[in-house]
């Protein structure tokens, strides 16, 4: 039998044997009469209770696993991959929980100036002003003036208390992944 260890960069799962965890449905109580009175059989099935108690505990609390505010930390990371949330192990747990909870809302706003601004606020705790050249409007008069500029552009102005502490490479990767791909972009960081 081959035992596969978790990768060294991933913490072990909390859903495993827990010392002192009692099964809510012990097997010994469910055995027919002749076996219920046999001490050896009772000790034998206690091993199953020890192994299955964590599984039953997870199943009893399963609804909490889908809630980013309540999910265990290791499951939160897995949940983040389901909703493509921008999480980083270096961020505080509360920030990662908020990022997972807001991920689906931010996906609806992806590619918009407002969505990019909110994503930067969530990921880096900075205020960002995002200005794009586009616009959408209609006119009852044919040949009316169109909003925006004919040349596409996107300008991201980030205001931070400590601009030197921002991880610029991560910030630029995040902006590139969440801006309209066809629009040239400039990023500017200034102190507040």
C-alpha positions, 0 to 999 in steps of 0.5 A, a space after each residue: 500500500 502506498 501512502 501519498 503525503 500532501 504537498 509540502 506547501 499545502 497544510 494538511 486537511 483538518 478533516 481527519 482523525 481528531 482525538 476525542 471526537 465522539 461519533 453521534 451514531 456509534 456502531 455499537 448501539 446499532 448491532 443486534 442483541 448477541 453482538 451488542 453484549 459481546 465486549 470484543 465486538 464492541 471494541 472492534 466497531 469502536 475503531 469504525 467510530 473513530 475513523 468515521 466520526 470526522 466524516 460525520 462531523 463534516 456532513 453535519 456541518 456541511 452547509 458551513 463549508 459553503 459559506 466563506 465566513 465559516 469555512 475551515 481555512 484549508 477548505 476556503 482555499 479550495 472554495 476560492 478556486 471554484 469561484 476564481 477569487 483572487 486570494 494570496 496566502 500572505 493576506 489576513 484570513 478575514 481579507 481572503 474570506 471577503 475576497 471569496 464572498 465577493 468573487 462572483 459579484 466582481 466577476 459580473 463587473 469584470 472588464 469595467 472601470 468600476 469592477 477593476 476599482 473594486 477588485 484593486 480595493 479588495 486585493 490590495 486595500 488601495 483606492 483606485 481611480 479607473 478612467 477609460 476612453 469609452 462610452 455608450 449613448 444614443 441620440 434621436 438625431 442621426 450623426 450626433 456627437 459620440 461620447 468618449 474618445 476615438 482612441 481607446 485607452 485605460 488609465 489606472 491611478 492608485 492612491 496608497 499611504 505607502 506606494 513603495 510597499 505595493 507589489 507592483 508586479 502582482 498589481 500589474 498582473 491583476 490589472 492585465 487579467 481584469 481589464 479589456 484586452 484590446 485597450 492599452 493601459 497605463 498604471 500610475 501609483 501616487 501617495 496620499 
